[in-house]
Amino acid sequence: MTIDIYGIPTCGTVKKARKWLTEQGLDHNWVDFRKTPPSKEQVKTWVEALGAKAMRNTSGGAYRALPPAKKEWDEATWLGLFAEDPMLIKRPILEIDGVPKAVGFKQPIWEQLL
């Protein structure tokens, strides 16, 4: 099984997820959005699997800076925004064997998946 984690190293939730994986003895590949931004194709795969609403990082400054119309935007609009600015994506993104499985870290869900 290949586990890939996407996010930024300063994110508290990403830190918790990576710590938990290490404590479980689960090796994982780490991808920093800032150093290696996801491609539009990769973001599209995530949106199709996880949904644009679930992927929105609503607590981040980039999200709060968007206009109020953001509540009306469709998934295609969000896909473009996520590809342009990965800071709009909730973190971490969990992929198992190249398949997006979760966004954010909820330990009970990750326990079931892994």
Summary of the structure (lengths in Angstrom):
residues: 114
radius of gyration: 13.7
end to end distance: 9.1
largest distance: 43.9
contacts: 310
relative contact order: 0.24
helix: 49%
strand: 18%
